[in-house]
Amino acid sequence: MTTDLATPMLLGCDFSSSPSRRKPIVLALGQRVATRVQLRGLETFDTLDGFARRLAQPRAWVGGFDLPFGLPRALVQALGWPLQWHACMQHYRRLTRAQIRDQFAAFCDARPVGGKFAHRATDAPAGSSPSMKWVNPPVAYMLHAGVPLLLDAGVHLPGLHPGDPQRVALEAYPGLLAREILARRSYKSDDRAKQTPDRLIARKDLVHALEMGQTRLGLRLKLSHAQRDALVDDASGDRLDAVLCLLQAAWAQQRHAAGDALYGLPQGLDGLEGWIVTA
């Protein structure tokens, strides 16, 4: 596979709001030629500062990031926060995690059973958790930690906020692509006791399907033997999740190359809530 240096690098990010050596942020790097996506490497970051420095580097890229880029409009309206995305995010970043938890919990407590959380329009087609959840998974804290890094790096957020057109960040969700292949089979766990042979087999099946191009994205993943082993052997699924985000970024890049300024995001997306790419 030849490399076109004029083609922007692709990034796929499995994000952590509290990265550590044990649970780092994982960044998959790749490049697309036609419908083939070559995995170039994997990088890890055990601090938010280190990841921020990586985002600020001048190399052109299109990236898919596994963290929410916006909050539900119903939540923002109920709390009386700014209804313009950038102003809302600037308000949000100034809050502590404790303040976020308390305000979101009070919002939920005032709502009926079965409808405690507010949802974004993208949640239903993507099958994603509400971006206001602060536990299991704590995606509200991921937004709180991650979006300010993207803003400070000056990247372009299609449909939300203009920035450097050479560095384009999109909200991705690996579970969306994984479910297309595995349905409800689980392929990962951070709990060693749950890192079972069935989950290992699921990771093998998932990687094989990606290499064969057996998804609606119409892209084939190109791996070396060592890369394939690394993805399959990572029982946490973090490396594989980064690669799933990489493929979603590749699909978006392909849409943009065909003339879509929004990188495949819907034309009528809510500019406060954002949208998960490929949903």
C-alpha positions as CSV (number, residue, x, y, z in Angstrom):
1,M,0.0,0.0,0.0
2,T,1.5,3.3,-1.1
3,T,1.3,6.4,1.1
4,D,-0.1,9.7,-0.3
5,L,1.6,12.3,1.8
6,A,-1.0,14.9,0.6
7,T,-3.7,12.8,2.4
8,P,-4.2,14.0,6.0
9,M,-3.3,11.5,8.7
10,L,-6.2,9.8,10.4
11,L,-6.6,9.6,14.1
12,G,-8.8,7.4,16.3
13,C,-8.9,8.2,20.0
14,D,-10.0,6.0,22.9
15,F,-10.2,8.8,25.5
16,S,-10.0,8.7,29.3
17,S,-10.9,11.7,31.5
18,S,-8.3,10.6,34.1
19,P,-5.6,8.9,32.2
20,S,-2.8,6.9,33.9
21,R,-0.1,4.4,33.0
22,R,-2.5,1.6,33.8
23,K,-5.4,3.2,31.7
24,P,-3.9,5.7,29.2
25,I,-5.5,7.6,26.4
26,V,-4.9,5.5,23.2
27,L,-4.4,7.1,19.8
28,A,-4.5,5.1,16.6
29,L,-2.8,6.6,13.6
30,G,-3.6,5.6,10.1
31,Q,-4.0,6.7,6.5
32,R,-6.7,6.0,3.9
33,V,-6.0,5.2,0.2
34,A,-9.3,4.7,-1.6
35,T,-11.2,2.2,0.6
36,R,-8.2,0.8,2.4
37,V,-7.2,2.1,5.8
38,Q,-3.7,1.3,6.9
39,L,-3.0,1.3,10.7
40,R,0.3,3.2,11.0
41,G,0.8,2.9,14.8
42,L,-0.6,3.3,18.3
43,E,0.4,6.0,20.8
44,T,-0.5,6.2,24.4
45,F,-0.7,9.2,26.8
46,D,-0.9,8.9,30.6
47,T,-1.6,12.6,31.2
48,L,-4.0,15.1,29.7
49,D,-1.1,17.6,29.3
50,G,0.8,15.1,27.1
51,F,-2.3,14.5,25.0
52,A,-2.9,18.2,24.7
53,R,0.6,18.7,23.3
54,R,0.0,16.0,20.7
55,L,-3.3,17.7,19.6
56,A,-1.5,21.0,19.1
57,Q,1.2,19.6,16.7
58,P,0.8,21.1,13.2
59,R,0.5,17.9,11.2
60,A,-2.8,17.7,9.2
61,W,-5.3,15.1,10.4
62,V,-9.0,14.1,10.6
63,G,-9.7,12.4,13.9
64,G,-12.5,10.5,15.6
65,F,-12.7,11.0,19.4
66,D,-14.6,8.7,21.7
67,L,-16.1,11.4,23.9
68,P,-19.3,13.5,23.7
69,F,-18.9,16.9,22.1
70,G,-22.1,18.3,23.5
71,L,-24.9,18.2,26.1
72,P,-28.6,17.5,25.6
73,R,-30.5,20.7,24.7
74,A,-33.2,19.9,27.2
75,L,-30.6,19.7,30.0
76,V,-28.9,23.0,29.0
77,Q,-32.3,24.8,28.8
78,A,-33.4,23.5,32.1
79,L,-30.2,24.6,33.8
80,G,-30.3,28.1,32.2
81,W,-26.9,27.6,30.6
82,P,-25.9,29.4,27.3
83,L,-27.6,27.9,24.3
84,Q,-24.7,28.7,22.0
85,W,-22.2,25.8,21.8
86,H,-19.0,27.6,22.5
87,A,-20.4,29.7,25.3
88,C,-22.0,26.6,26.8
89,M,-18.6,24.7,26.7
90,Q,-16.8,27.6,28.3
91,H,-19.3,27.7,31.1
92,Y,-19.1,23.9,31.5
93,R,-15.3,23.8,31.7
94,R,-15.3,26.3,34.6
95,L,-17.4,23.9,36.8
96,T,-15.8,21.3,39.0
97,R,-16.8,17.6,38.7
98,A,-18.6,17.9,42.0
99,Q,-20.7,20.8,40.7
100,I,-21.5,18.9,37.5
101,R,-22.6,15.8,39.5
102,D,-24.7,17.8,41.9
103,Q,-26.5,19.8,39.2
104,F,-27.1,16.8,36.9
105,A,-28.3,14.7,39.9
106,A,-30.8,17.4,40.9
107,F,-32.0,17.6,37.3
108,C,-32.6,13.8,37.3
109,D,-34.2,13.8,40.7
110,A,-36.9,16.2,39.4
111,R,-37.8,13.9,36.5
112,P,-40.0,10.8,36.4
113,V,-38.8,7.2,36.7
114,G,-37.8,5.9,33.3
115,G,-36.9,9.4,32.0
116,K,-34.3,10.6,34.4
117,F,-31.7,11.5,31.9
118,A,-32.0,13.9,29.0
119,H,-30.8,12.6,25.6
120,R,-29.3,14.2,22.5
121,A,-30.9,13.5,19.1
122,T,-27.9,11.4,18.1
123,D,-28.3,9.0,21.1
124,A,-31.1,6.9,19.5
125,P,-29.4,6.2,16.1
126,A,-26.0,5.7,17.7
127,G,-27.1,3.7,20.7
128,S,-25.0,5.9,22.9
129,S,-25.2,6.8,26.6
130,P,-26.6,10.2,27.5
131,S,-23.7,12.7,27.5
132,M,-24.9,13.9,30.9
133,K,-24.1,10.5,32.7
134,W,-21.5,10.9,35.4
135,V,-21.2,7.2,36.2
136,N,-21.2,3.9,34.2
137,P,-19.7,5.4,32.0
138,P,-18.7,8.8,33.2
139,V,-19.1,10.5,29.8
140,A,-20.0,13.9,31.3
141,Y,-16.5,14.0,32.8
142,M,-15.0,12.9,29.5
143,L,-16.7,15.8,27.8
144,H,-15.5,18.1,30.7
145,A,-11.9,16.9,30.3
146,G,-11.7,16.5,26.5
147,V,-13.6,19.2,24.7
148,P,-11.5,22.0,26.4
149,L,-8.3,20.3,25.1
150,L,-9.8,20.4,21.5
151,L,-10.8,24.0,21.9
152,D,-7.4,25.0,23.3
153,A,-5.7,23.2,20.4
154,G,-7.7,25.3,18.0
155,V,-9.0,22.3,16.0
156,H,-12.0,22.5,13.6
157,L,-15.2,20.9,15.0
158,P,-17.6,20.6,12.0
159,G,-21.1,21.8,12.7
160,L,-20.1,23.1,16.1
161,H,-17.1,25.5,16.1
162,P,-14.7,26.7,13.4
163,G,-11.0,26.1,13.8
164,D,-7.9,25.0,11.9
165,P,-9.2,23.3,8.8
166,Q,-6.1,21.1,8.7
167,R,-6.9,19.5,12.1
168,V,-10.5,18.2,12.1
169,A,-12.1,16.6,15.2
170,L,-15.3,14.5,15.1
171,E,-17.2,12.8,17.8
172,A,-16.9,9.1,17.3
173,Y,-18.4,6.1,19.1
174,P,-16.7,2.6,18.8
175,G,-19.7,0.8,20.1
176,L,-21.7,1.8,17.1
177,L,-19.4,0.1,14.7
178,A,-18.7,-2.9,17.0
179,R,-22.4,-3.7,17.4
180,E,-22.9,-3.7,13.7
181,I,-20.5,-6.7,13.6
182,L,-21.0,-8.4,17.0
183,A,-24.6,-7.4,17.8
184,R,-24.7,-7.7,21.6
185,R,-21.6,-9.8,22.1
186,S,-19.1,-8.2,24.5
187,Y,-15.5,-8.0,23.4
188,K,-13.8,-6.2,26.3
189,S,-13.6,-5.6,30.0
190,D,-11.3,-3.7,32.4
191,D,-12.1,-6.3,35.0
192,R,-9.5,-9.1,34.8
193,A,-12.1,-11.6,36.1
194,K,-14.3,-10.8,33.1
195,Q,-11.6,-11.1,30.4
196,T,-13.0,-14.4,29.2
197,P,-12.2,-16.6,26.2
198,D,-15.6,-15.6,24.7
199,R,-14.5,-12.0,24.7
200,L,-11.2,-13.0,23.1
201,I,-13.1,-14.8,20.3
202,A,-15.3,-11.7,19.9
203,R,-12.2,-9.5,19.4
204,K,-10.8,-11.9,16.8
205,D,-14.2,-11.9,15.0
206,L,-14.3,-8.1,15.1
207,V,-10.8,-7.6,13.8
208,H,-11.4,-10.1,11.0
209,A,-14.6,-8.4,9.9
210,L,-12.8,-5.0,9.8
211,E,-10.1,-6.5,7.7
212,M,-12.6,-8.0,5.3
213,G,-14.5,-4.7,5.1
214,Q,-17.7,-6.3,6.4
215,T,-19.4,-3.1,7.6
216,R,-21.6,-0.5,6.0
217,L,-18.7,2.0,6.0
218,G,-17.3,0.2,3.0
219,L,-13.7,0.4,4.3
220,R,-11.1,-2.4,4.8
221,L,-8.6,-2.2,7.6
222,K,-5.0,-3.1,6.7
223,L,-2.9,-4.5,9.6
224,S,0.5,-6.2,10.1
225,H,0.5,-9.5,12.0
226,A,2.0,-7.7,15.0
227,Q,-0.7,-5.1,14.9
228,R,-3.5,-7.7,14.7
229,D,-2.1,-9.6,17.7
230,A,-1.9,-6.3,19.7
231,L,-5.5,-5.5,19.0
232,V,-6.7,-9.0,19.8
233,D,-4.5,-9.4,22.9
234,D,-5.7,-6.2,24.6
235,A,-8.5,-7.5,26.8
236,S,-9.4,-4.0,27.8
237,G,-10.4,-3.3,24.2
238,D,-8.8,0.2,24.4
239,R,-6.6,-0.3,21.3
240,L,-9.4,-1.8,19.3
241,D,-11.8,1.0,20.3
242,A,-9.2,3.5,19.0
243,V,-9.0,1.7,15.7
244,L,-12.9,1.6,15.5
245,C,-12.8,5.4,15.9
246,L,-10.0,5.6,13.3
247,L,-12.3,3.9,10.7
248,Q,-15.2,6.2,11.5
249,A,-12.7,9.1,10.9
250,A,-11.7,7.5,7.6
251,W,-15.4,7.3,6.5
252,A,-15.8,11.0,7.4
253,Q,-12.6,12.0,5.5
254,Q,-14.0,10.1,2.5
255,R,-17.2,12.0,2.6
256,H,-15.3,15.3,2.8
257,A,-13.1,14.3,-0.1
258,A,-16.4,13.8,-2.1
259,G,-17.4,17.4,-1.3
260,D,-19.3,17.2,2.1
261,A,-18.2,20.1,4.2
262,L,-19.7,18.5,7.3
263,Y,-17.7,15.2,7.0
264,G,-20.8,13.1,6.7
265,L,-22.6,14.7,9.6
266,P,-26.3,15.5,8.9
267,Q,-27.1,18.9,7.4
268,G,-29.7,19.6,10.1
269,L,-27.7,18.6,13.2
270,D,-28.3,20.5,16.4
271,G,-25.4,22.9,16.7
272,L,-25.6,22.8,20.5
273,E,-25.8,19.0,20.9
274,G,-23.4,17.8,18.2
275,W,-23.6,14.4,16.4
276,I,-21.8,11.1,16.4
277,V,-20.1,10.5,13.0
278,T,-21.6,7.6,11.0
279,A,-24.8,7.5,13.2
